[in-house]
Amino acid sequence: NSSSAQVGLTLAAFTIGMAIGQLVLGSLSDRIGRRKVLLGGGSIIALASLAASFAPNVELLIGLCMVMGLSAAAGIVGGRAVVADLSHGVAAARPFAILGMTVSIGPIIGPIGGALLMGVGGWRSIFIGLAIFAAIATVGIFACVPESLPVDRRHPGGLATTFVNARRILTTRSFLTYSVVLWFSFGSLFAYISTSSFIVQKNLALPPSAFASVFGFNGVGIIVTSFLTAQLVKRIPPKRIMLVGVTMQIIGAVSLVAINVTGAVSAYTVLPAIFVLATAMGFMFGSATALAMVDVRFASGTALALMGSIQFLAAAISATLVGVISSNALVSLTAVATGSVSLVVIAVILGTVSGRKASNASAR
C-alpha cells in the first residue's frame, strides 16, 4: 500500500546514508583503526537488513535503509583505507583497480540476485539475503583481515582534528585534481545507470530482456577494463592509464552529441557509445584513486571519506539531473555526460598546468 515515490525513497535514503557514513567513519577509522570500523559496520548492516525484512510500513523501511547506508559506508571507506595503508604511491593503483573490479561485479549480480530472491519469497527475502551476505562478509573480515593501521600512525584528536585534516586534504592540489576526475566520472557513470533502461526500451524500442543483456555486457566491460588496469599498471604509469579512460569518455560523449544532432538513433550507434562511456570507468577508478592519495597519507581514512562521500553526492545529483533535464532519456544522458566529461577534462588540464608550474618553481 505504498506509492512508487515512497519506495524510491528507500534508495535515496541508502545513498544519503552512504555519503554521510563515509565522512564519519573515514575519520573514525583514522582514530580507532580500520578493523573495528569494518567489523562494526558489517555487523550493523546485517542487523539493519534483517530488521528491514520485517518492516511493517514503508516509513520504517526508509529509516532502516538509511541505517544500512550509514553502516555500509564502512565497507567502502574502510576497504579503501586498508589498501592505502598497505600500498604506497603509484603502486597503489593495482590494488585499487582490483578493488574497483570487485565492486563492479555488484551491478551485474545485484539485480539478478534480487530478482531471484524476490521470486522465491517476495521483497522481504531480498533484505534477508542482504543480511546473510553481510554476516558472511563480516565473518570473513574477522578471520582474514588484520588491522592495517598501527597505533603510532593513528591521530588521537576529535572533531577539531578532523576538520583540520579535511582542510589540508582539500587544499592539496594532487588530491583535488584526481578526486574531481573521479567524482565527475562517477557522475557520468550514474547518469548512464539511471537512463540506460529507458534508452534501451523507449529510445531504441527493445524488449526488457535486451536491457538486461546490455546492462550485463557493459558491466562485464567495466570488470575487463579494471582487470586491464591492474595488469598494465605494472608497466605503464597510472596517469597514462587514467588518460586512456578520459579519452574514452570524450569519445563516448562526443558520439552521443553527434547521434542527437544528426538523429541517427539506433542500436548500432547508441549502444557502442554508451559502452565506451561506461567501461571507461574501469581505467579511471584505480588510477585516479591512487594518484589522489599520494600526498595525503597523513589522514588517508579522512581523505578517502571525502573522496567517497562527494563521489556519491555527484552520483545523486547526476541521477536527479537526468530526470529533470528532459523526458527523453537519451537527451538527458547526453547533456549530463557531456557536462561531466567537460569538467573532467578541465580538471586534468588545470592539474597538469599547476603541476608543471610547481615543478618549475621547485627547480628554480
Secondary structure by P-SEA (a helix, b strand, c coil): cccaaaaaaaaaaaaaaaaaaaaaaaaaaacccaaaaaaaaaaaaaaaaaaaaacccaaaaaaaaaaaaaaaaaaaaaaaaaaaaccccccaaaaaaaaaaaaaacccaaaaaaaaaaacccaaaaaaaaaaaaaaaaaaaaccccccccccccccccaaaaaaaaaaaaacaaaaaaaaaaaaaaaaaaaaaacaaaaacccccccaaaaaaaaaaaaaaaaaaaaaaaaacccccaaaaaaaaaaaaaaaaaaaaaaaaaccccccccaaaaaaaaacccccaaaaaaaaaccccccaaaaaaaaaaaaaaaaaaaaaaaacccccaaaaaaaaaaaaaaaaaaaaaaaaaaaaaaaaaaac
